[in-house]
Amino acid sequence: MSDEDLNADAWTVYGRRQLNRKYVPPVPEQLTWTPWEGIGPGAEILGAITGKRVLDIGSGAGHHAVHLSRTHGAQVTAIELSPTQHQRAIDSHAGVPGVQFVLGDVVDYLPTAEPFDAAYAIGSLAFTDPHRALPALRNGLRPEAPLILSLLHTDLDERGPSATVASREQLIRLREDPPLAVQMWVLAPELWEDLLAEHGFRVEAVDLLRHPDKNVPVVQQLIRARRLPDQPARISSRPRTPGRPAPHATVGVGAILLSDEGLLLGRHRHGTLELPGGTVEPGESLEATVIRELAEETGLVTGLSDVRLLGTLVDHIEDVVRVTVGAIVEDWRGRPATQPNESVGDWAWYPLDQLPDGLFVCSAQILTAWRPDLPIDHTPAHFTPYDYHKAPPPTATAAATDDIP
């Protein structure tokens, strides 16, 4: 049995007990979003709803829907999945002008209805998988329509919300009857915000409403969201062929670290001296490559905010295009040291006016793109600086080759 089927059965049992008890909740004088009167705002957070079509999700005994119709002139559709809860509503309020009671699953119902001007759920949406409910609500509301959700945050056992989108067992406690076990999505406000944003809503406010007795741990979330406007149709893209493209380029980064002692260079096992850096891995950003390679090769630690990309250098080796992106690392932690199983080690600081011979060509290209005044010879490369970096003036060598501006 699915979580939602378990919940439907539990609420059917609950409704049958209330029918047997002949309990009819009074129509409130003010819409309340918690089980406690006088806590939080009223119906005003739904906006101007006079004459508007409003959806009550999981409407239970129907008393909230009747209040909105009688007091605010709304045209309310009250939908309830439990047949016994639905029976309670029509036994007490059938024929109330402006209220339509519907028995069914809101996700199945919404595609058959005209879009609503507003929707709300008082405690009920936590019993439905949000990945199923929220897309249906997005499609079932007009653009800019409000969606107001009252949801459990902290229960009687002082359990707070979950940090993952998963259901968990909760107990519906009744005064005279055994508790009912249900599965609820009791999620942290940040998760609800992410889910709503993912499914086309803008969250405008999240309030935590507490029990009037400070000794009671129960807390309710009140989320005010709004359905975003429709976006224009997006243009699709697709691969040219189903197969993987033939490898024809290599992409790497090189990092400039300058301290009071000079420029950091290491010696490759093939003998060249070079900047920390390496090849970009699939799905990795250029900044992330700098951070990873710096840690792997030298043991130094840095962060995204301390990495500034200089620009792109393009040259080639035979028929392979080589793309190298230079970066400046402005702050770091630790001391450079040779790392196990790395091809570059013996890290040392070299004053800029005492740079060694035998620089790796890509490192040399990065250094002259950064400081054109450095007297370093290398094969030419086309350098494209990024917008936030002022392009260096041309050097005599670059002017002759027309390769490094």
N, C-alpha and C positions, 0 to 999 in steps of 0.2 A: 504494500500500500504506500502511495506517495505521501509526502509531507502534507500536501494540500488536501488530499482525500482524508487523511487522518484528522485534519483541522475541521473539514466539513462535517465529519461524523460527530466530532466533539461539540460543535455548535448546534447540531441537531439535537443532541442529548440535552444541552443547556436550554435550548428553546422549549423542549418538551417539559422539562422540570418547571420552567416559568409558567408555561400554560397550565400545568397541573396546580401550580400555586396560585394561579389567576392574578399574577402580579403584572400591573400595567404602570410603567414609569410615567410620571406626569410630564406633560409638555412644558419645557422650561420657559421661563420668562426671558432668559438670555442664553444664547448659544454658548456652551462651555466646552472646552477642548480637553478637559481632564475629568476624572470621576468626582472632583471636588468643586463645589460651587464657589464663585468669586475669585478664582485663580486664573489669571491670564486675560487676554482680550476676548471680545465677543465676535459677532458675525461681521463686524465692520471690516475685518481683514479679508473678507471675500470680495470687497469692493461694492460698487453699486449693482445690486442684484434684482432690483424691482423689475418685474417683467422678463427677467433673464432666465435661461435654462440652466439649472444647477444640478449636478450629479452628486448624490449621497452614496458613497461606496461602503458597502457593508452596513446597511442602514438599521439593522437590528429591529427593535420594536417600533421604529418610525417616528419617534417623538421629536428628533432634531429636524427632520424634514417638514413635519407639521408646523413647527415653530417658524422656520424660514418662510413658509408659504403664508401663514397667518400674519406674522409680524412684519415681514419684509417684502411681501408680494412676489416672491420668487416662484418660478415654475420648476418644481423639484421632481426629479426622477430618483426614487429610492430603490436601489438594487441590493438584493440580499441573496446569498447562496444557500443558506440554511432554510429548508421548508418550514420548520417549526418557528423560526424567528420571523419569517415572512408571514406566517399565519398569525402570530401575535400582532403584527402591524396592521393587517387588514381587519382583524377582529375589532381593533380599537379605532382605526382611522380610515376605514374604507369610505370613499365618497367625499373626503376632505378636498375642497376645491384647490387646484394648483399642485396636487401631489399625485404622482403615479407610482404605485408599488409594483416592482418587477422582481420575479423570482428567477435567479440565474447567476452565472459567472460573469463578472464585469468584463473580463477579457473577451469572452465570446459575444457579449452583448454589444460592445462599443462599435464593432464594424457594421452593425445593422442600424445604428442610430445616427441622427444628425449630430455634428459636433456640438459640444456643450460650451457655455459661456464661462463656467466655473465648475470646479469639482473639489470635494473634500472627503477625508476619511478620518473618523475619530476612533483611533485604536485598531482599525480593521486591516489596513494595508500590510501590517507586519505578518499577517497569516498567509500571504501570497508571495511567491518567488518574485523579487523585484525585476529580475531579467525578463519575466513574462508580463508583469503588470505594467511597468513603466512605458514600454513601447506602445501598448494598447492605449494607455492614457494620453500619450503624446498625440497619437492619431485621432483620439476621440475628443480633443479639445481644440477650440479655435485659437489661432495665433494670439498671443499675449493674454490668454485666459489664465487666471490664478488656479493653482493647485495647493491646497492646504492639507498638511498631514500631521496628525497627532499620533505619536509613536512612543512605545515604551523605551526608556533609557536605562533606568536602574530598577530592579525588582525588589520584592519584599525580603529576599535573601541577600540583598546588597550586592547582587551581581550586576556589574555595569555592562555597557554594550560591547559587542564583539568587534574585533579589529579586522575580521575577514568576512566576506559576503557568504555566510553559511547560516542555515537554520540551527536552532538548538531547542531542547525541551524546556517548556515552561508549564506551570500549573495554573489553571483557572480555579481559584479558590472561592467556594461558596460557603455561606454561613452554616447551612444545615445539611448540605449534600457532600459526598466525597469529591475531592478535586478532580478536574479533568486535565489530562495530559495533552498538550498541543505542541506543535513545532512552530517557532516564531523566528523571524529575521529581526533580531534585536541588534541593530548596527550602530556604530559610532556615527555622530553627526557628519564627520568628514567623509565617511563611506557613502552616506545618503547623498551628500552634495556631489560626490564623484559620479554616483549612479544616475542622479538626475541630470547632471551635465552631459553624461554619455548618451542619454536618451532624449535630449532636446529640450531641457528645462534650464532656466536660470534661477538659482537660489538667491532669494532676496534677504532672508533673515532666518536664523535658527535660535529659538529660545528654549531654555530649560526651565520647566515649571515644576515646582516642588510641592510636596504635601504640606498643608497648613500646620500640621504637627511636626515640628523639627525632629522628633524622635522617629518618625516614619521615613525609611530610606527611599521610598518610591519617587522616581523622577520621570516626568514625561518630556519628550522632545516636541516642539511645535515648529514645523518647517513651513516656511512660506516660499513657494516657488512660482514660476510663471513659464508658460509654454512659449518657447522661442518662435519667432516668425519662420515661415517656410523659406528654405534656401533655394536659389535657382538650381536647376538641374546641373549636375557636374558632368564634365566631359571625361570619358573613360580613356584608359591607356592600356596597352598590352605589349608583350614581348614581340619582337619581329618574327622569331621562330621558337619552337618549343625546346630546342636544344640549348645548351650553355654556350656562350660566345667563346670564340677562340682567344686564349690569353694573348694580349699584345701590348700590355703596359704594366709597369710596376709603380706603386705609390708608397712613398715613405715620408718620414718627418725627421728633422734634426733640430735639437734644442740648444739654444745659447744660454749658458749660465755664467754670469760675470760677477766675480766677487772682488774684494780688496786685493786678493792674491793674483787675480787674473782670470783667464778664460779656461773653463774645464774641458779637457781633452783626454781621450783614452786611446790605448794602442790596440788595434785589431790584430788577431793572430796572423794575418797576412802582412803585417808590418805598417800599415797606414795609421796615421793619427786622425781621430775624428770626434765629432760632437756626439753626445748621447742621442740615440734615436733608433729608428728601425721601420719595419714595414707595417702599414695599416692593415688591421685584420678586418674580415667581413663584418659589417654592421657597426663598426667602431668610428666614432668621431675623431677628427684630427687632434683635438685637445686631449681626448681620452688616450689616444696613442702616445702622445708626449708623456702623459702621467704614467702610463703603464711601462713604457720603455725606460723611462728614467729610473723607476723603482727596480725593474728587472736587471738593468745593467749596472747601476751605481748604488742602489740602496737608498737613494734620496727620495723624499716624499714631498709632493706638492699637490695643489688643488686647482680646480678649473679656473677660479678667479685669478690665479697667479700665472696663467698661461696666456700669452698674447701672440697670435699668429701674425707673421710678417707678410707672407705672400707665397705665390707659387712659382717654382722654377721648373722649366720643361726643357729637357734635352733628350738624347737617345743614345743607345748602344746598339749598333747594327740596326735591326728592324724593330727593336723594342723601345717604345716610348718610356722615358723615365720622368716621373713627376715627383718633385721633392718640395715639401712645404717647410719653410723655416719658422721657428717659434722662439720667443724670448720667455724664459722662466724667471719671473721677477722675485720669487721668494720660494724657499724650500726648507726642509728640516733634515738634519742628519749630516754625516760626513761621507763623501764618496769613497767607495771601496770596491775592489774586484769581487764580483759575484760568481758563485759556482755555475759551471756549465754555460757561461756566457762567452761569446767570441771576442768581446772587447773588455779590457781591464787596464790595470796600472794607471788609474785615473790620477791626474795631476793638474795643477793650476799653472797657466802660462801667461805672463804679462803680454799685453797686446803688442808691445814693441819688441818682443822676443819670441814670436811664434816659431815653431819648429818647421823644418822642411818635411815633405812627405805627407801633406794633408790629403785625406780622402777627397776626391773631386767634389762630391755632393756637399761635404762640409765646407769646402773652400767656396763653392758657389753661394751657400747660405751666408757665409761671413762677409763676402763682398757686397751682397745685396743689402746686408745690415749696415756695413761700414765700407762704403766705396773707397775710402782712403787707405784701406789696408793693402799692403803690397803683396798680393797673393796672385799667382798665375794659375789659370785653370781653363779647361775647355769651356766654350761659351754655352749659355743657357738663357732662355727667354724668361724674364722675371716680371710677374704681374703682382704689384703690391696690393694688399687689401685696403679698403676705403679708409680705415682709421689710421693707416700708416702712410706717412708722407713718403712718396717715392724719392729715392736718393738721386742726386745729380749724376749724369753720365761720367764715367771715367774715360781716360784716353783709350784703354783697351776696349771698353764697351763701345765707344764711338767708332772704333775701327771695325768692330765685328758686327755692330748694329744688333747685338744679341742681349745685352744687359742695359736697359735704359738708365 
